[in-house]
């Protein structure tokens, strides 16, 4: 069973969702800025890794949690992933693609461009964290909805 949190660059929103899902970030409060330092892959996704699922861990229900950046090719990548998983004989009920690109505070995007595109990580990363923290309850709500969906799937099987 595989769950993919998908976003634009695979460096911020998908990583944040996967980290909440796996308990690396809290779901009961907004984390302090320093707590993002220990998150694997936060603001570190390389362009060559785009459209490549990156394993983040396994949740308590046994789902493998991945992150994936798609840039502007979401309409191409999602069907391609579904086709690939089907070709690998992974039944559709055993994988889930989640759009982790929620409405962000604009400072997140600005920080992401500064950090990932221009390579000015010391300037950009703190801005992405500041923006993620401002919209953090939305990430928690999305992850809670996903977890509820997974629990419902498990009850049905």
C-alpha positions, -999 to 999 in steps of 0.1 A, spaced: 0 0 0 15 33 -12 5 69 -6 20 97 -25 18 133 -13 23 153 -45 31 190 -49 49 214 -73 85 209 -64 85 181 -38 104 203 -14 78 220 9 41 211 10 44 174 2 72 171 27 52 189 53 22 167 48 42 135 48 60 147 80 27 154 98 14 120 86 44 102 99 46 121 132 78 140 124 58 172 128 30 178 153 -6 177 144 -18 194 176 1 227 172 21 247 148 57 237 150 85 261 158 108 271 129 137 250 144 116 218 142 118 219 104 155 214 105 152 177 113 126 170 86 141 148 58 140 164 24 125 197 36 136 224 11 162 199 -4 145 183 -34 168 185 -64 153 193 -98 166 160 -112 144 141 -87 112 157 -99 85 132 -108 104 106 -88 87 92 -57 108 96 -26 102 73 3 96 91 36 85 62 58 58 37 68 27 48 88 10 29 116 -15 14 92 13 0 70 11 25 42 44 35 26 45 73 24 62 90 -5 66 126 -17 67 137 -53 72 170 -71 55 175 -104 62 211 -115 37 220 -142 33 184 -155 6 172 -130 -18 163 -159 9 141 -173 26 126 -142 -5 115 -123 -19 93 -151 17 81 -158 21 70 -121 -13 53 -121 -4 35 -154 30 25 -140 15 11 -107 -12 -8 -126 15 -23 -149 34 -33 -117 2 -51 -107 -5 -27 -78 -42 -27 -74 -58 8 -74 -71 3 -38 -35 -1 -27 -23 33 -37 -34 68 -32 -22 101 -49 -29 131 -27 -26 167 -40 -6 184 -12 -5 217 -31 -29 237 -9 -34 275 -9 -2 288 5 9 320 21 27 339 -8 59 340 13 62 302 9 64 305 -28 88 334 -28 111 315 -3 109 284 -25 120 303 -56 148 320 -37 160 287 -22 154 261 -49 157 281 -81 183 306 -72 202 284 -47 201 311 -19 191 286 7 200 307 38 176 334 26 148 312 11 144 284 35 134 306 65 108 323 43 93 289 33 91 278 69 75 311 79 49 307 52 43 270 59 38 279 96 12 306 87 -10 280 68 0 250 90 -36 242 101 -45 235 65 -18 209 62 -30 192 94 -66 192 81 -55 176 48 -35 149 66 -63 142 90 -87 138 61 -62 114 43 -58 94 75 -95 91 79 -98 79 43 -71 53 49 -88 41 81 -121 38 62 -104 18 34 -90 -5 60 -124 -11 77 -139 -20 43 -113 -47 36 
